[in-house]
Amino acid sequence: MTAILLKNGFIIDPFKEEIRQENLLIIDDYIKKIHPDFTDIPENTEVLDVKGKFISPGLIESHLHIESCMMPPLEFGYHAIQHGTTTCVVDPHEIANVEGVKGITLWLEQADKLPLDMYVGIPSCVPATHMEHSGASIGIAEIKKLIEDDRVYGLGEMMNFPGIIHDIGDARKKVDLVFNNKKIIDGHAPGVSGQDLDIYISNGHLDGTVRIMSDHEATTAKEVQEKIEKGMFIALRYGSATRDLDNILPDLIDQEANFDKIMFCSDDLSPSELYEKGHIDRIVRRAREIFQNQGKMELEKATITALRMATVNSSNYLQPFLDRTHRRLTGRLEPSYSANIVIFNDLESLTVDTVIHQGKIIVKDGELNSTKPEYDYSAFLHSMHISKTFSADDFIIPFQGTEKSVSVNIIQTVKDSLLTKKVIAKWPIQTVDGISQIRGDVAQDVLKIAVFERHHNTNQMAYGLIRGIGIKNGAIASTVAHDNHNLIVVGTNDRDMAQLTNEMIARGGGMGALIDGNVTFFPLQIAGLMASDPLPQIIASYRKVKETAQIMGSAHENVFMTLSFMALAVIPELRITDMGVVDVNQFKIIPLIQPTNE
């Protein structure tokens, strides 16, 4: 038996919504009791005098794709715990699109090695659509194989809401399978409302039973309120690409909403944000600021309210899974609950002093008290399966007709948004070296974009036009290209696009920027998605390739973030995969050249 006494601290109790000065006794991996004074404590109890400090339940991340941090779970976890995160609910959707069950197994193996609770979802949509080639597929057979694992919380976000609503494919079968195994199903239902939402939540049964249990895609308070009223939990997103919390929370405060079913999530988190600003603690600080400014709350009440969303509410969402797997409940400071605890230096800054996970001190005085184990990633280091060597001629978009101009479908990026616009523009046909072709126009910020299937050496590829990337010369490329994570390249000329494509293949995946024949490269050795380097080195490499793109003329703070979503064929309006240009509203592949009869 081991015992730890936290003495003289202030207990932040988000469940009872109060702060009080008490001592807290931990026995082994659970909270034994809380009392103003103890006269009977076990021998050899480790006593931590935390006078003046604030004791809170450990923070819970309710939805995250760790791959967005560009590091594997081990590297992520050993940084997240330093920010008070003791539980993380993760959806390995990206690694599964490249490596399938093998990638999910990597997550499960690393979950066992982490100093925090990491619960893993089975990705529900691999591949994301029928209009792309991914590295693998996750179907009913794979779900049956994985669902009994006690480290698996259930089904990752069900992005195929059209499949659920209209009963297309096997989407409903996947949800019913997991629900009948008494595990959790995460949702993804942007803008879905009314009867469609009823169908989605009940998985088509329309019997009042909530089967798809959460959503993190809501963008308005009205959407949040409807989904909560119909039984869903809402994860307010505050990631690196999208910060819906800033837009939604003030309106919810004005509407005097009930926050009991609202929690926090990052969804996607950049490595620099994790390193420089924190994890769920940074969301708590931001939410508290909004509660103070919009809700006119005092510091203590605002802190308690924000922490309740990051602890109690998230724990309530997880409770069916925790009960199903006979795990101790978390998210509260109460006897018999798991001893997952964060101690803040003070209430104002909420900087982390100590973190305890399952009764073990992992962080003390702000420093790790634990050593990260080694892991062999050799099985994931060669994920670029393209044997062809490309020349400039391979990037020509030929035109067979006699017209001097045609109507083309152009992908228009939208500043500070994952959305794109479909632009139909009259475009000149140019003849170069006797070949009639469609070319980009740097002056109009319209560039060529190409996607190459990289998983099965099929030589499948597609070309299109994109506006808004902003580079004035050279080319940029990435193997982070949601959700299929094929190789995506944008360039101002065919020669540079070919050179960079060959470099990306030779180097095994990552992010690259080519200017004047010189390549700046950010290696992502693990499945072309994550780096095997320490976090500071990841940040430095990432910053360098982003800065090179800015030198090339891009006005984007992070043009690679924009580029990574251009193949995501489930967010309107226009995208491109290795199979072609995709009109998301029609949910079909369309030609680059608009037919004359349309």
C-alpha positions as CSV (number, residue, x, y, z in Angstrom):
1,M,0.0,0.0,0.0
2,T,1.1,3.5,-0.8
3,A,-0.3,6.7,0.7
4,I,-0.1,10.4,-0.1
5,L,-1.5,13.2,2.1
6,L,-2.1,16.6,0.4
7,K,-2.0,18.9,3.4
8,N,-3.2,22.5,3.9
9,G,-4.4,23.0,0.3
10,F,-7.6,24.6,-1.1
11,I,-9.9,22.0,-2.6
12,I,-11.6,23.2,-5.8
13,D,-14.7,21.1,-5.9
14,P,-16.4,21.6,-9.3
15,F,-19.1,19.1,-8.5
16,K,-20.2,20.9,-5.3
17,E,-19.2,24.2,-6.9
18,E,-17.1,25.4,-4.0
19,I,-13.6,26.0,-2.8
20,R,-12.6,25.0,0.7
21,Q,-9.4,24.4,2.7
22,E,-9.1,20.7,3.5
23,N,-6.6,17.8,3.4
24,L,-6.9,15.0,1.0
25,L,-5.7,11.4,1.6
26,I,-4.8,9.1,-1.3
27,I,-4.5,5.4,-0.8
28,D,-2.9,3.5,-3.7
29,D,-4.8,4.7,-6.9
30,Y,-7.9,6.2,-5.3
31,I,-9.0,9.1,-3.1
32,K,-9.6,7.7,0.4
33,K,-11.1,10.7,2.2
34,I,-11.2,14.5,2.4
35,H,-11.3,16.1,5.8
36,P,-10.2,19.4,7.5
37,D,-7.8,17.4,9.8
38,F,-6.5,13.9,9.9
39,T,-5.4,12.2,13.1
40,D,-5.1,8.7,11.6
41,I,-3.0,8.3,8.5
42,P,-1.1,5.2,7.5
43,E,2.5,4.8,8.4
44,N,5.0,5.9,5.7
45,T,2.5,8.3,4.2
46,E,4.1,10.8,1.9
47,V,3.1,14.2,3.0
48,L,2.9,17.1,0.5
49,D,2.4,20.5,2.2
50,V,0.5,22.4,-0.5
51,K,-0.3,25.4,1.6
52,G,-1.7,28.2,-0.5
53,K,-2.1,26.0,-3.6
54,F,-5.3,24.7,-5.2
55,I,-6.2,21.1,-5.7
56,S,-8.5,20.1,-8.6
57,P,-9.6,17.0,-10.3
58,G,-7.4,16.1,-13.3
59,L,-8.4,17.7,-16.6
60,I,-10.1,15.6,-19.3
61,E,-9.7,16.0,-23.0
62,S,-13.0,14.8,-24.5
63,H,-11.9,14.6,-28.2
64,L,-8.5,14.8,-29.9
65,H,-6.7,13.5,-32.9
66,I,-3.2,13.2,-31.5
67,E,-1.8,13.1,-35.0
68,S,-2.5,16.8,-35.4
69,C,0.2,17.4,-32.8
70,M,2.6,15.7,-35.3
71,M,3.9,13.4,-32.6
72,P,3.0,9.9,-31.4
73,P,1.0,9.4,-28.1
74,L,4.1,8.9,-26.0
75,E,5.6,12.3,-26.8
76,F,2.2,14.0,-26.6
77,G,1.2,12.4,-23.3
78,Y,4.4,13.3,-21.5
79,H,3.8,17.0,-22.4
80,A,0.0,17.0,-21.8
81,I,0.4,15.6,-18.3
82,Q,2.6,18.6,-17.4
83,H,-0.5,20.8,-18.1
84,G,-2.8,18.8,-15.8
85,T,-4.4,16.5,-18.3
86,T,-4.9,13.1,-16.7
87,T,-7.5,11.7,-19.1
88,C,-7.5,11.9,-22.9
89,V,-10.2,10.6,-25.2
90,V,-8.6,10.1,-28.6
91,D,-9.7,9.1,-32.1
92,P,-6.8,7.7,-34.2
93,H,-8.6,8.5,-37.4
94,E,-5.5,9.8,-39.2
95,I,-3.1,6.9,-38.5
96,A,-5.9,4.4,-39.3
97,N,-6.4,6.0,-42.7
98,V,-2.7,5.2,-43.4
99,E,-2.0,2.0,-41.4
100,G,-5.5,0.6,-40.5
101,V,-5.7,-1.7,-37.5
102,K,-1.9,-1.7,-37.2
103,G,-2.1,2.1,-36.5
104,I,-4.8,1.7,-33.9
105,T,-2.8,-1.0,-32.2
106,L,0.1,1.5,-32.0
107,W,-2.2,3.8,-30.0
108,L,-3.3,1.0,-27.7
109,E,0.2,-0.2,-27.0
110,Q,1.3,3.4,-26.2
111,A,-1.8,3.9,-24.0
112,D,-0.3,1.3,-21.7
113,K,2.9,3.2,-21.4
114,L,1.5,6.6,-20.7
115,P,1.3,8.4,-17.3
116,L,-2.3,9.4,-18.0
117,D,-5.5,7.6,-19.0
118,M,-5.8,7.4,-22.7
119,Y,-8.9,5.9,-24.1
120,V,-9.0,5.0,-27.8
121,G,-11.9,5.1,-30.2
122,I,-12.3,2.9,-33.3
123,P,-12.4,5.3,-36.3
124,S,-15.8,5.1,-37.8
125,C,-15.1,6.4,-41.3
126,V,-12.0,4.8,-42.9
127,P,-11.9,5.7,-45.7
128,A,-13.8,8.9,-45.1
129,T,-15.7,8.7,-48.4
130,H,-15.9,6.5,-51.5
131,M,-14.2,9.3,-53.5
132,E,-10.6,8.7,-52.3
133,H,-8.1,6.0,-51.7
134,S,-6.8,5.5,-48.2
135,G,-4.2,3.2,-46.8
136,A,-6.7,0.9,-45.2
137,S,-10.3,0.4,-44.3
138,I,-12.1,-0.1,-41.0
139,G,-15.3,-2.1,-41.4
140,I,-17.6,-4.2,-39.3
141,A,-15.1,-7.0,-39.0
142,E,-12.4,-4.7,-37.7
143,I,-14.8,-3.1,-35.2
144,K,-15.8,-6.5,-33.9
145,K,-12.2,-7.4,-33.4
146,L,-11.4,-4.2,-31.5
147,I,-14.6,-3.4,-29.5
148,E,-13.9,-5.9,-26.7
149,D,-10.6,-4.3,-25.8
150,D,-11.0,-2.5,-22.4
151,R,-8.8,0.4,-23.7
152,V,-11.3,1.1,-26.5
153,Y,-14.0,3.5,-25.3
154,G,-16.2,2.9,-28.4
155,L,-16.7,4.4,-31.8
156,G,-14.8,7.5,-32.9
157,E,-16.7,10.4,-34.4
158,M,-19.4,9.2,-36.9
159,M,-18.6,11.7,-39.7
160,N,-20.8,10.0,-42.2
161,F,-24.0,11.7,-41.0
162,P,-25.5,11.4,-44.5
163,G,-25.1,7.7,-44.2
164,I,-26.8,7.6,-40.9
165,I,-29.6,9.9,-41.9
166,H,-30.3,8.3,-45.3
167,D,-29.3,4.7,-44.3
168,I,-26.5,4.4,-46.8
169,G,-23.9,1.8,-46.5
170,D,-23.0,0.2,-43.2
171,A,-22.9,3.4,-41.0
172,R,-25.9,2.4,-38.9
173,K,-24.6,-1.1,-38.5
174,K,-21.4,0.2,-37.0
175,V,-23.2,2.4,-34.5
176,D,-25.6,-0.4,-33.4
177,L,-22.7,-2.8,-33.0
178,V,-20.9,-0.5,-30.6
179,F,-24.0,0.6,-28.8
180,N,-25.1,-3.0,-28.2
181,N,-21.6,-3.5,-26.6
182,K,-22.5,-0.7,-24.1
183,K,-19.8,1.6,-25.3
184,I,-19.7,5.2,-26.4
185,I,-20.3,6.6,-29.9
186,D,-18.9,10.1,-30.7
187,G,-20.8,12.2,-33.2
188,H,-19.9,14.6,-36.0
189,A,-23.0,16.4,-37.2
190,P,-22.2,20.0,-38.4
191,G,-25.4,21.9,-39.0
192,V,-27.7,18.9,-38.6
193,S,-31.0,19.8,-37.0
194,G,-34.7,19.0,-36.8
195,Q,-35.8,15.5,-37.9
196,D,-32.5,14.8,-39.5
197,L,-30.9,15.3,-36.0
198,D,-33.5,13.0,-34.4
199,I,-32.6,10.3,-37.0
200,Y,-28.9,10.8,-36.5
201,I,-29.0,10.7,-32.7
202,S,-31.2,7.6,-32.6
203,N,-29.2,6.0,-35.4
204,G,-32.4,5.8,-37.5
205,H,-34.5,4.1,-34.8
206,L,-36.5,7.2,-33.8
207,D,-37.2,5.6,-30.4
208,G,-36.0,8.4,-28.2
209,T,-32.8,6.5,-27.3
210,V,-29.5,8.5,-27.7
211,R,-27.1,6.3,-29.5
212,I,-24.8,8.9,-31.0
213,M,-23.9,10.7,-27.9
214,S,-21.8,13.8,-28.5
215,D,-21.0,16.4,-31.1
216,H,-18.0,18.8,-31.4
217,E,-19.0,20.4,-34.7
218,A,-21.6,22.9,-33.5
219,T,-20.8,26.5,-34.5
220,T,-23.7,28.4,-32.9
221,A,-25.4,28.5,-29.5
222,K,-28.7,27.6,-31.2
223,E,-27.2,24.4,-32.5
224,V,-25.7,23.6,-29.1
225,Q,-29.0,24.1,-27.4
226,E,-31.0,21.9,-29.7
227,K,-28.5,19.0,-29.5
228,I,-28.4,19.2,-25.7
229,E,-32.2,19.2,-25.5
230,K,-32.2,16.1,-27.6
231,G,-29.8,14.3,-25.3
232,M,-26.3,14.9,-26.7
233,F,-23.2,16.1,-24.9
234,I,-21.4,19.0,-26.6
235,A,-17.6,19.3,-26.7
236,L,-16.9,23.0,-27.3
237,R,-13.9,23.0,-29.6
238,Y,-10.9,25.2,-28.9
239,G,-8.2,23.9,-31.2
240,S,-5.4,25.4,-33.2
241,A,-7.4,25.5,-36.5
242,T,-10.9,26.2,-35.2
243,R,-11.9,28.0,-32.0
244,D,-15.7,27.6,-31.9
245,L,-15.7,28.2,-28.1
246,D,-14.9,31.9,-28.6
247,N,-18.1,32.3,-30.8
248,I,-20.4,30.0,-28.9
249,L,-19.7,30.4,-25.2
250,P,-20.7,34.2,-24.9
251,D,-24.1,33.5,-26.5
252,L,-24.7,30.5,-24.2
253,I,-23.9,32.7,-21.3
254,D,-26.4,35.4,-22.5
255,Q,-29.0,32.7,-22.9
256,E,-28.4,31.4,-19.4
257,A,-27.8,27.9,-20.8
258,N,-27.4,24.9,-18.6
259,F,-23.7,23.8,-18.9
260,D,-24.1,20.3,-17.4
261,K,-23.7,18.6,-20.8
262,I,-21.0,20.9,-22.2
263,M,-17.3,19.8,-22.1
264,F,-14.1,20.9,-23.8
265,C,-12.1,19.5,-26.6
266,S,-9.1,20.4,-28.7
267,D,-9.9,18.2,-31.7
268,D,-6.7,19.3,-33.5
269,L,-3.8,20.9,-31.6
270,S,-0.6,22.1,-33.1
271,P,2.7,21.1,-31.5
272,S,3.7,24.8,-30.8
273,E,0.4,25.5,-29.1
274,L,0.8,22.5,-26.8
275,Y,4.4,23.4,-26.0
276,E,3.9,27.2,-25.5
277,K,0.3,27.6,-24.3
278,G,-0.8,24.3,-22.9
279,H,-3.6,21.7,-23.4
280,I,-7.0,21.6,-21.6
281,D,-5.6,24.1,-19.0
282,R,-5.4,26.7,-21.8
283,I,-9.1,26.1,-22.6
284,V,-10.0,26.4,-19.0
285,R,-8.2,29.7,-18.8
286,R,-9.9,31.0,-22.0
287,A,-13.4,29.8,-20.9
288,R,-12.9,31.4,-17.5
289,E,-12.0,34.7,-19.1
290,I,-15.2,34.6,-21.1
291,F,-17.2,33.8,-18.0
292,Q,-15.7,36.7,-16.3
293,N,-16.1,39.2,-19.2
294,Q,-19.5,38.0,-20.6
295,G,-21.0,36.5,-17.5
296,K,-19.6,39.1,-15.0
297,M,-18.5,36.2,-12.8
298,E,-16.0,36.7,-10.0
299,L,-12.7,34.8,-10.3
300,E,-13.6,31.9,-8.1
301,K,-17.0,31.2,-9.7
302,A,-15.6,31.6,-13.2
303,T,-12.8,29.1,-12.4
304,I,-15.1,26.6,-10.8
305,T,-17.5,26.8,-13.8
306,A,-14.8,26.3,-16.3
307,L,-13.2,23.5,-14.4
308,R,-16.6,21.7,-14.0
309,M,-16.8,21.5,-17.8
310,A,-13.2,20.1,-18.0
311,T,-13.7,17.5,-15.3
312,V,-17.2,16.6,-14.0
313,N,-19.1,17.0,-17.3
314,S,-16.4,15.0,-19.3
315,S,-16.4,12.3,-16.6
316,N,-20.2,12.1,-16.8
317,Y,-19.9,11.5,-20.6
318,L,-17.3,8.8,-20.0
319,Q,-19.2,7.1,-17.2
320,P,-20.9,4.4,-19.3
321,F,-17.6,3.3,-20.7
322,L,-15.9,3.4,-17.2
323,D,-18.7,1.4,-15.7
324,R,-18.5,-1.1,-18.6
325,T,-14.8,-1.7,-18.1
326,H,-15.0,-1.6,-14.3
327,R,-12.7,1.4,-14.0
328,R,-12.7,3.9,-11.2
329,L,-14.6,7.0,-12.0
330,T,-12.6,10.2,-12.5
331,G,-13.3,13.9,-12.7
332,R,-14.2,14.5,-9.0
333,L,-12.5,14.8,-5.7
334,E,-14.5,12.3,-3.8
335,P,-13.8,9.0,-1.9
336,S,-13.4,6.0,-4.2
337,Y,-12.8,8.1,-7.2
338,S,-9.5,7.7,-9.1
339,A,-6.7,9.7,-7.7
340,N,-6.3,11.8,-10.9
341,I,-5.4,15.3,-9.5
342,V,-3.8,18.5,-10.6
343,I,-2.5,21.1,-8.1
344,F,-2.3,24.7,-9.3
345,N,0.2,27.2,-7.9
346,D,-2.5,29.8,-7.6
347,L,-6.0,30.6,-8.7
348,E,-5.1,33.5,-10.9
349,S,-2.6,31.9,-13.3
350,L,-3.7,28.3,-13.0
351,T,-0.2,27.2,-13.6
352,V,0.5,23.5,-12.8
353,D,2.6,22.7,-9.8
354,T,1.9,19.0,-9.3
355,V,0.0,16.2,-11.2
356,I,-1.0,12.9,-9.7
357,H,-2.2,10.1,-11.9
358,Q,-3.8,7.0,-10.3
359,G,-2.0,7.8,-7.0
360,K,1.4,8.4,-8.5
361,I,3.1,11.8,-8.5
362,I,4.0,12.4,-12.2
363,V,4.7,16.1,-12.1
364,K,6.2,17.9,-9.1
365,D,7.2,21.5,-8.9
366,G,6.2,21.8,-12.5
367,E,8.7,19.2,-13.7
368,L,8.3,15.6,-14.8
369,N,8.9,13.0,-12.2
370,S,8.7,10.2,-14.7
371,T,10.9,9.1,-17.7
372,K,9.4,8.6,-21.1
373,P,10.0,5.0,-22.3
374,E,11.5,4.1,-25.7
375,Y,9.4,2.7,-28.5
376,D,10.4,1.1,-31.8
377,Y,8.7,2.9,-34.7
378,S,10.5,0.9,-37.5
379,A,7.2,-0.7,-38.7
380,F,5.8,2.8,-39.5
381,L,8.8,4.5,-41.1
382,H,8.3,3.6,-44.8
383,S,4.8,4.8,-45.8
384,M,5.5,6.4,-49.2
385,H,4.6,3.7,-51.7
386,I,5.0,5.6,-55.0
387,S,7.6,4.1,-57.4
388,K,7.2,6.6,-60.3
389,T,9.7,9.4,-60.8
390,F,7.9,12.5,-62.1
391,S,8.9,15.1,-64.7
392,A,7.4,18.5,-65.5
393,D,5.4,16.9,-68.3
394,D,3.5,14.8,-65.8
395,F,2.0,18.0,-64.4
396,I,0.6,19.3,-67.7
397,I,-3.2,19.5,-67.7
398,P,-3.9,18.9,-71.4
399,F,-6.9,20.2,-73.3
400,Q,-8.2,18.3,-76.4
401,G,-10.8,20.8,-77.7
402,T,-10.5,23.8,-80.1
403,E,-12.0,26.4,-77.7
404,K,-9.8,29.4,-76.7
405,S,-11.3,29.4,-73.2
406,V,-13.4,27.1,-71.0
407,S,-15.2,27.3,-67.7
408,V,-13.2,25.6,-64.8
409,N,-14.1,24.7,-61.3
410,I,-11.6,26.4,-58.9
411,I,-11.2,25.6,-55.2
412,Q,-11.4,28.9,-53.4
413,T,-9.9,28.8,-49.9
414,V,-11.6,30.9,-47.1
415,K,-9.5,32.8,-44.7
416,D,-9.5,31.4,-41.1
417,S,-12.0,28.7,-42.0
418,L,-12.0,25.0,-43.0
419,L,-14.7,25.8,-45.6
420,T,-13.9,26.4,-49.3
421,K,-16.0,27.9,-52.1
422,K,-16.7,26.6,-55.5
423,V,-15.8,29.2,-58.1
424,I,-16.6,28.7,-61.8
425,A,-14.4,30.9,-63.9
426,K,-13.7,31.5,-67.6
427,W,-10.2,30.3,-68.1
428,P,-7.9,30.6,-71.1
429,I,-6.4,27.6,-73.0
430,Q,-2.7,28.2,-73.6
431,T,-0.5,26.4,-76.1
432,V,3.1,25.7,-74.9
433,D,5.5,23.6,-76.9
434,G,2.6,22.7,-79.2
435,I,0.5,21.3,-76.3
436,S,-2.9,23.0,-75.5
437,Q,-3.2,23.0,-71.8
438,I,-4.7,24.6,-68.7
439,R,-2.2,26.5,-66.6
440,G,-2.2,28.4,-63.3
441,D,-1.9,32.2,-63.1
442,V,0.2,33.5,-60.2
443,A,-1.1,37.0,-60.9
444,Q,-4.6,35.9,-60.0
445,D,-3.3,33.6,-57.2
446,V,-4.7,30.6,-59.1
447,L,-2.3,27.7,-58.8
448,K,-2.2,24.0,-59.8
449,I,-2.9,21.5,-57.1
450,A,-2.2,17.8,-57.4
451,V,-3.0,14.7,-55.3
452,F,-1.1,11.4,-55.6
453,E,-2.2,8.1,-54.0
454,R,0.7,7.1,-51.8
455,H,-0.4,4.0,-50.0
456,H,-0.6,1.2,-52.7
457,N,1.6,2.4,-55.5
458,T,-1.4,2.6,-57.9
459,N,-0.2,5.7,-59.8
460,Q,-3.6,7.2,-59.1
461,M,-3.5,11.0,-59.3
462,A,-5.7,14.0,-59.9
463,Y,-5.1,17.7,-60.8
464,G,-7.1,20.8,-60.1
465,L,-6.9,24.6,-59.6
466,I,-6.8,26.4,-56.3
467,R,-7.0,30.1,-55.3
468,G,-5.9,31.6,-52.0
469,I,-2.7,29.6,-51.2
470,G,-0.7,32.8,-52.1
471,I,2.8,31.6,-53.0
472,K,4.4,33.5,-55.8
473,N,7.0,31.0,-56.9
474,G,8.1,27.5,-56.2
475,A,5.9,24.7,-54.7
476,I,4.7,23.3,-51.4
477,A,3.7,19.8,-50.5
478,S,2.5,17.6,-47.6
479,T,1.6,14.0,-46.7
480,V,-0.7,15.4,-44.0
481,A,-3.9,15.6,-46.2
482,H,-7.1,14.8,-44.3
483,D,-8.5,12.3,-44.4
484,N,-6.8,10.0,-46.9
485,H,-3.3,11.5,-46.2
486,N,-2.2,11.1,-49.8
487,L,0.6,13.3,-51.2
488,I,-0.8,16.8,-52.0
489,V,1.3,19.4,-53.9
490,V,0.6,23.0,-55.0
491,G,2.9,24.9,-57.2
492,T,3.5,27.9,-59.5
493,N,5.1,25.9,-62.3
494,D,5.3,22.3,-63.4
495,R,9.1,21.9,-63.0
496,D,9.1,22.9,-59.3
497,M,6.0,20.7,-58.6
498,A,7.8,17.7,-60.2
499,Q,11.0,18.3,-58.3
500,L,9.3,18.7,-54.9
501,T,7.1,15.6,-55.5
502,N,10.2,13.5,-56.2
503,E,11.8,14.9,-53.0
504,M,8.8,14.1,-50.9
505,I,8.7,10.5,-52.2
506,A,12.5,10.1,-51.6
507,R,12.4,11.5,-48.1
508,G,9.5,9.4,-46.9
509,G,6.8,12.0,-46.2
510,G,6.4,15.2,-44.3
511,M,6.0,18.8,-45.4
512,G,8.2,20.5,-47.9
513,A,8.6,24.0,-49.5
514,L,10.7,24.5,-52.7
515,I,12.0,27.8,-53.8
516,D,14.8,28.5,-56.3
517,G,15.5,24.8,-56.5
518,N,16.1,24.5,-52.7
519,V,13.9,22.4,-50.5
520,T,13.0,23.1,-46.8
521,F,11.8,19.9,-45.4
522,F,9.9,18.9,-42.2
523,P,10.3,15.1,-41.8
524,L,7.3,13.2,-40.5
525,Q,8.9,9.8,-40.3
526,I,6.0,8.0,-38.6
527,A,3.4,7.1,-41.3
528,G,4.1,10.5,-43.0
529,L,2.0,12.1,-40.2
530,M,4.2,12.4,-37.1
531,A,7.8,13.1,-36.3
532,S,9.9,10.8,-34.1
533,D,11.8,13.8,-32.8
534,P,11.4,15.5,-29.4
535,L,8.8,18.2,-29.3
536,P,11.2,21.3,-29.4
537,Q,12.8,19.9,-32.5
538,I,9.4,19.3,-34.1
539,I,8.4,22.9,-33.4
540,A,11.7,24.2,-34.9
541,S,11.4,22.1,-38.1
542,Y,7.7,23.0,-38.5
543,R,8.4,26.7,-38.0
544,K,11.1,26.7,-40.6
545,V,9.0,25.2,-43.4
546,K,6.1,27.6,-42.5
547,E,8.5,30.5,-42.7
548,T,9.8,29.4,-46.0
549,A,6.3,29.4,-47.4
550,Q,5.8,32.9,-46.2
551,I,9.1,33.9,-47.9
552,M,7.5,32.4,-51.1
553,G,4.7,35.0,-50.7
554,S,2.0,33.2,-48.8
555,A,0.0,35.5,-46.5
556,H,-1.1,32.5,-44.4
557,E,0.4,32.2,-40.9
558,N,0.3,28.4,-41.6
559,V,-0.4,27.6,-45.2
560,F,0.3,23.9,-44.5
561,M,-2.7,23.8,-42.2
562,T,-4.8,25.2,-45.1
563,L,-3.3,22.7,-47.5
564,S,-3.9,19.7,-45.2
565,F,-7.7,20.2,-45.5
566,M,-7.9,20.6,-49.2
567,A,-8.5,16.8,-49.7
568,L,-11.1,16.6,-47.0
569,A,-14.1,15.6,-49.0
570,V,-16.7,16.0,-46.2
571,I,-16.5,19.8,-45.7
572,P,-18.1,22.0,-48.3
573,E,-17.8,23.2,-51.0
574,L,-15.0,22.0,-53.2
575,R,-12.1,19.6,-52.5
576,I,-9.7,17.4,-54.4
577,T,-8.7,13.8,-53.8
578,D,-6.5,11.4,-55.8
579,M,-9.7,10.5,-57.7
580,G,-10.6,14.0,-58.8
581,V,-12.2,17.3,-57.9
582,V,-15.0,16.8,-55.4
583,D,-18.2,18.8,-55.1
584,V,-19.0,18.1,-51.5
585,N,-22.6,19.6,-51.7
586,Q,-23.4,17.1,-54.5
587,F,-21.1,14.5,-52.8
588,K,-19.6,13.5,-56.1
589,I,-16.5,13.9,-58.3
590,I,-16.9,16.6,-60.9
591,P,-14.6,17.4,-63.9
592,L,-12.1,20.3,-63.6
593,I,-13.6,21.7,-66.8
594,Q,-17.2,22.6,-66.4
595,P,-19.3,20.9,-69.2
596,T,-20.8,23.4,-71.6
597,N,-24.3,22.2,-71.1
598,E,-24.3,23.2,-67.4
